[in-house]
């Protein structure tokens, strides 16, 4: 079936519609209210500086993102501290919620996973930041 330029295919329009708000999902109403954190890698090729991973921090309200190159996952916790200092001073606001997939971003190579996760959780609590974790392996 073919359509001319002035005809609308109702089924095509319906197919392009999707529910954008997930049940129970929260959106932020101000800068630094929710920060989404994710790490990607290792990539098969490294940068000139030897980086094979990158970590992203995305502000839920503005959708503005920061990207940091890192050599290994164990550097992610330190990169969060650098990011936190940078944005809190620039915006004169505090991060309220850190949302990640608990996929290993904050696990150090010298500690077991439980100890490192506990260290990150204690750091967030000590700074008044709520930790929210999503399911691993799910893109939504």
N, C-alpha and C positions, 0 to 999 in steps of 0.2 A: 504494500500500500504506500503510495506517495502523497505528500502534502505540499501544497503551494506555500509561499512565504507568509501569506496572511491567515493560514489555517493553524489551529492549535491542536496538538495531539494530547488529549486528556491523560492517557496512560503514560505518556512521556513525562508530563508534568508531575503526576503522582509518583513516578519512579524516582524523580529528583528530590522529592520531599523526604525528609527524615527528621526524627525527633532529636533536637539538639540538646535538650536538657535531660540528663539521666535522673532517674528517681533517687531522691536522697542526696544528690550532688549539691555542693555549695559553691557559689561564686563569690569572689571578694568584691567589696564596694570601695576599697581604698588601696593605695600603693603599699606594698610590702605586707599586706594582710595574709596572703598565701603565696608561697614560693614553691614552684615545682622543680624538683631536682632529678636529674637522670644522668647516667654515664653511658658512653658508647665505646666499644672496642673489645678486644684489640683488633686493630686494622692490620692487614698484611704488610703494609709499607709504613715505615715511620717517618716522621719529619726530620729535618736536618738536625734538630736538637734531641732527637731520640724519642719523641712522644708518639705513643701508639693508641692513646685514649683521649677522649675529651669529655668534659663534664659541663652540663648546661644548668643554668638557674633561670627560670622564667617566672616573671611577675604575673600572677593570675589576672590582676586588674588591667594592666596596660598591655600585657602580652609582650613586653620588652624582655629580651633575653640576653644573658651573658654566657659566653663560652670560654672555657679555659682548657688549654692543652696540658695533658699530664702524661708522665711516663708509665705509671702503674696505678691501679685502683687504690692502693694504700695512701695515695696523696690526696684523695677526695676530701677527707675530713679537714685537712689543712686548707684546701681550696675553699671549702665552705666558710671557714673563719675569715679568710681574706675577702671573699665576696661579702660576707656580713658586715665587716668593718667598712668596706668601700661604700655599699649602698646606704647603710644607716647614716653615715656621715654626709653623703651627698644629699639625701632626701630629708635628713633630720627626723626620721621615723624609725621605728623598731620593727623587725620581722616578727610576725605574730604566729604564723603556722609554716612549718617546713613539711612538704608532702613529697614522699619518694616511694619507690616500689620495694624497698628493703632488699634490693637485689645484690648487695655486696659492696655498695659504694664506700661504706665506712669501715670495712674490715681491714685491719692491718695485717701485714705479713708476719709480724712477730707475736701477735696475740691470736687467741682463738676467736671465732666469730662472735660468740656470746659476750666476751669481755669487751671487744671493740664496739659492738652495738650498744652495750650498756654504757660505755664511755661517751658515745655520741648522744645517747638519750639523756645522760646526766648533764652533758654540756648544754643541750637544748633546755632542759628544765632549769638549770642555773641561770640561763639568759632569758627566761620567761617565754620561750618559744614552744608551742605545742607541736608534737610530732604526729603526723598522720601518714599511715602506710597504705599503699594500694596493693592489690594482688600482683605478684610477679608474673611476667609473661603475658599480660593482658594490656593491649595498647590503649584501650579506652580509659 
